[in-house]
Amino acid sequence: QFLTLVKPVIMAIEAWHDDQYLFRLTSTFGWDEAISLCDSLALGIENAASSVARRHSQVDGNNEDDEEEIFDGFELDGFNYYNDSIYHGRKKGGERKSLKQWIYHAHTQLFYKDEWGNSPLHAASYVKPPSGVIDALFRAGRALWKHHHGYNTRVRQTAPLWATRCKDGSTPFLVACSTGASTSVLHRYLDEVEYYIGQKWVDHPKAARSLVLQPDNQGCSPLMGWMAFHYGWIKCRMEQYYAEGGDRSNSHAYIPRPLGESTKYLPDYWNLACRIIIFATMNIRPRSPPITPVLLHRCASISMYCPISMLEWVVAPRPGDKRWMAADLSAATPDNLGRLPLHRAIEAVDSSLIFDEDIVHHGVSFDTDIDTTEGETHDKISDAMPPDKVLVTATGIEAHDAVCPREDAILYNNPKLEKNRVQVIKKILRWHPEAAKTPFLNGRTPLFQAIAHGGTWHRMGHRHGSSNSEDTGLLQLLWECAPEQLLEIDPVSGLYPFMLAATVGRHNGDQPGQDQDVTDTVFCLLRKDPQLVASALIHS
């Protein structure tokens, strides 16, 4: 009994003098203690802020001396280890903590980072935490974020707790996805981002939602990590599921008939996958139900972050589901602006810059594809399956893109992300090769559009002289489907493909070997049709 009474007091004292205390709790399965500490931080901040607000309403003026006196109203008082707050503010003698001290203390605990840059939320996400721990960390993070303005630069420019990144570039959400965290924990992350958006605590909703796309320094996105961890189980359970006669015709989930014990969690995984994809592509409608062509458009619009396994799962046959369409028909379905999934994959924009520049610092404007419409629409593709060999024209897929990439914008700068884009486009072209001949709204074919955005013949940064099939670049894939386009003239610039490639301004020095990539691309484009130069020489 003595230890039960004394331990919380000791823990409270340690927390005020040990910056690593919360980190150690979350990394060593000290769930109850971590929850109690986080609730204490949140309660201390809220109570101190309430006290300040009440005092301000009673006095006139607000000089610094008076403000310090108003802040001074809480003491360190630890008890009731599991249920109540470790720190209770009570107006009596002893050491009392001001609101400023609560803010700094919460910031120190929540944003402590170890030698690898991991925060307490990272540490918890590594070890498959219960959702209660994540809830407690988010509650403390909310309280800090709500009241942290007006303090020094270190605290004021702090990112939201869920937006922190460690040295390898991983966010806590990426860590949780890659280590097999429960679906309830991952849903909790998305709920928290939506809460910040609803409270207007972030300037641009699109930038906040890009959390679900943020890759680490190796180019692994949360979707990739999640599918890599679970795909073997998902694939096995889907085979069992079809054998049991189930389908997936009810909005976001499968309909079991019957649902065996081994496949009962499959709807949870499908719901989470759909929510992550929709969460990152709010500019595409309809949002519900997840019709196959709409999901394929969504996956294509995040082609740099969407794993091939997710693409295959989206178009996997679903017996009895009238909203399902075969992969080739889905890849041939345009949106209301006439864009195919291939067009979206070619123009997919790297959102990591949006995330870094906009979330961390308030007030920074960033021209991007910010969703401007939050309402729902019920337009959808007809439930009737289309006849074979007939391209589907679907006006039910609506695009609400506020800003499209400029025609000369260099979109392909990250070799690690571009490798995945090429794989997604390769899969889409396999399903619908005619898409390579369908022009964009500006009249350019996909080949010209890819060249203008910085596409390369071989994989970016590949070792010249190698003949590995993995070195195939975006332009080579498009050329294989439409080789005649090398003899065409760009309707925008009036140049041949090899000329347009030579004018692309990729010489920014950000990535090694970019000059070689440009030279190699120009040479390969010209080598496929050297008569362009020969005819010009004869003419001259």
Secondary structure, 3 states (H helix, E strand, C coil): CHHHHHHHHHHHHHHHHCCCHHHHHHHCCCHHHHHHHHHHHHHHHHHHHHHHHHHHHHCCCCCHHHHHHHHCCEECCCCCCCCCCCCCCCCCCCCEECHHHHHHHHHHHHCCCCCCCCCHHHHHHHCCCCHHHHHHHHHHHHHHHHHCCCCCHHHHCCCCHHHCCCCCCCCHHHHHHHCCCCHHHHHHHHHHHHHHHHCCCCCCHHHHHHHHHCCCCCCCCHHHHHHHHHHHHHHHHHHHHHHHCCEEEECCEEECCCCCHHHCCHHHHHHHHHHHHHHHCCCEECCCCCCHHHHHHHHHHCCCCCCHHHHHHHCCCCCCCCCCCCHHHHHCCCCCCCCCHHHHHHCCCCCHHHHHHHHCCCCCCCCCCCCCCCCCCCCCCCCCCCCCCCCCCCCCCEECCCCCCCCCCCCCCCHHHHHHHHHHHHHHHHHCHHHHHCCCCCCCCHHHHHHHCCCCCECCCCCCCCCCHHHECHHHHHHHHCHHHHHCCCCCCCCCHHHHHHHCCCCCCCCCCHHHHHHHHHHHHHHHCCHHHHHHHHHC
